[in-house]
Amino acid sequence: MPRDTFTPKATAIVAGAGFGGIAAALRLAARGYQVRLIDRCPRLGGRAQVFERDGFRHDAGPTVLTAPHLFTELFELFGKDMADYVDLVVPDPWYRFHYADGETFDYGPTEEATEAEIARLSPDDVAGYRRMGAWSKKIYDVGFTQLSDKPFHSVAFMARQIPNLLRLRSYESVWSMVSRHLKDDRLRRAFSIQPLLVGGNPFDTTSIYGMINHLERAHGLWFAMGGTGALVDALERLMREQGIEIDLGTTISRIEVSDGRATGVRLEDGRRVNADLVVSNMDPVHVYRNLLPGAPVSRVARMREKAGRLSMGLFVLYFGARKTWPGVAHHTVWFGERYKSLLNDIFHRKHLAEDFSLYVHRPTATDPSFAPEGCDSFYVLCPVPNLAGGQDWTVEGPRLRDRIVEALDASMLPGLKETITAEFAMTPEDFAQDYLSVDGAGFSLSPFFSQSAWFRFHNRGEGVRDLYFVGAGTHPGAGLPGVVSSAKVLDHIVPAAQGTST
C-alpha cells in the first residue's frame, strides 16, 4: 500500500448529549473513533440545560457535583487539566435540612462540622453515624470501586457477586440500613434521601445505594462556578478540541439495524447518518420501545421495556426574587411533615398529595452572577408522580406552584410572595416532550435491586450488535457519578479503533 494512503478511522454516533453521552463521546475519541454527537436539545448537557430569564440564570438539571475525579479523568485522557477549563468550589454547608417544625440540620463540608450538628440534635447518634460511615465504605469499596465500570452482561458474572451482595445486606432498603445506625427520625430522613437523587424511594431502593454516603464523604460535594452549565461548556470545549462533531436541535427517529447490527441512525427529517457503531444516551425504554422497529431485540430487554418500573416525575419551579436571603444555604432539603406515606403516594399510589417535600437550590449563595444585583435566583424541585398517575398538569402545575410559594414564604423565604419574579416551571409533561423520557420519568428505571446490575438495561445492546447504552437507565444507574461511570464501561466492551497511516 502506498505510504501516502490512510486507513479511515472507525466512526461512532453518540445519540444523546447528556453527561453520559458527553463522557462516551470523549472516551470513544480517546480510543480512536471519529465521533458524531447528536442531541435534540438546543445546547449540550441533556437535562443539564441552562435557562435565562430577565437576568436570572438557572441550571435546569443536576446542581450537585460529586466524584469530580470522574470528570478529571475525561480531561486527562487528552493530557488536559480540568482546572484550566472550569473552577470547582465547595458549598458550606453541603446541604441544609429544614424540618416542618423549623429545626435545621447542616451536613458537611467536614466530618467535624457534621458530627457537631448530629451531637446538637441527637448526641447518642454520633457513634451510629460513624458506624454507618464504615458500613457505607464497605458497600462503596465493592459497589463503586470494583463494579461501577464493569459490564453486567453475564448471568455468571452477576452470580459471582451474590456472596458480596448478601454480606452487604443488599436485600434491605436504604431506609432500613440507615435506621440500623441512627435513631433520630430527623437524621434518618437526612441520610436516607440519596435514592431520591437517582429516582428511587428510600423505603424500596436496595441498600447498595447507601454507598452514596461514603462517596460524598470521600470525594466531597462541589459546585462549578457559573453552574453545571459551566461544566458542560468546559466539556464542549474539550470535545471540539478533539474534533468531535456536534449536532444540536436534531432528533433521532430510528436506529438503523442491518443483519442484526446497528449501522447508523435515521433523523426526524429523513436523513440517514451511517456509523460503525451507535452509543445511545437516550432513555433505553424509549429506544427499545420506539427506535428499533423489527430489530432482533432479546426477550429479556423486551420484558424490561414493557414491565420496568420507572422513577417518579419531577415538578421544577424556576424563579428569581427581587431581594436576597443571605442566611439561606446553597442547597436545602425542605421536609414536609410526612415522609414514608408521602413517598408511598408518589411512587406507589401515583397520587399527587396536597403536601410535599422540596429541594431548594439557591446558587446565588455561592455565585452571585446567577441573578441581578440585590436579587436571588432559585430552582425548587418537587418529586411528583410520573405521567402514569394521570394528572392534568395544565391544572395541577399552577396549583402546586401556589402551594410551594405559600409554604416557602411561610418558612425559609419570608417575603417571597411579594418579590417573586421571572418564574416558569417544568412538569413531567415537559420531561416527556423535551427529553423523550417515557412517562415523563425523571431518572428512567427506578433503582430497585431487581432493576440494578444485570437486571438493569445492559450497556451492550441486547440482541443488536454494535449498539451500546450509557446514561441513567443502564448500569450502574442515574446521578452524575452513575452516568459518567456508564461511559467507562465502554472501555471494557468497545475495542480501540485508531486509523493508522501506512
Protein Blocks (a to p, Z undefined) as FASTA:
>chain_A
ZZkbccdddddddehjafklmmmmmmmmmnopacddddfbfbehijmcccdeehiacdfb
bfbdghkllmmmmmmmnopafklmoccdddddfbdcddfkopacdedjbfklmmmmmmmm
ommlmmmmmmmmmmmmmmmmmmmmmmmmcccfbfklmmmmmmmmmmnopmbcfklmmmmm
pmblklmmmmmmmmmmnopafklgcfklmmmmmmmmmnopaddehijklmmmmmmmmmmm
nopacdehiacfbdcdeehiafbdcdfkopacddfbdcdfbdfklmmmmmmghiacdfkl
mmmmmmoccdddddddddddfbdcfkbcfbdcdddfblklmmmmmmmnopacfbdcdddd
dfklmmmmlpcehiacdddddddddfknopafklmmmmmmmmmmmmmmmmmmghklmmgg
hiacddfklmmmmnopghhiaklpadbfklgcjlmccfbdghiahiacedjklcfbecjk
lmmmmmmmmmmmmccdddcdZZ
